Amino acid sequence: CGMSGEPVLKSKDFTCTTLGQINSNAGFHTERDVFPVGFHATRTYQSILNPAAKEVYECIISEQQSEGGVCKPVFTVRLQSSADISYSASSPTVRNYAASV
């Protein structure tokens, strides 16, 4: 957020509230993408609870230390109105979220 607390980026259904911080460790970037720790955004999309309604989903990138002491990214999507409905994976791809349902 800027000094005024305004979102960093906002469009019709998407709001980025925090860009996060770059982590140069392996796993936090590819040749094409960067996954900043602390990234937080919201997006309005069709509800998984009621297909006739729309819900706000939170998208978060955090880090978790593995048993070997290496930090790895954690990608989480959760329903803003019901924090107990969330999906986390070690990859940002949809395939991994579908497997965790």
Secondary structure, 3 states (H helix, E strand, C coil): CCCCCCCCEECCCEEEEECCECCCCCCCECCCCECCECCEEEEEEECCCCCCCEEEEEEEEEEEECCCCCEEEEEEEEECCEEEEEEEECCCCHHHHHHHC
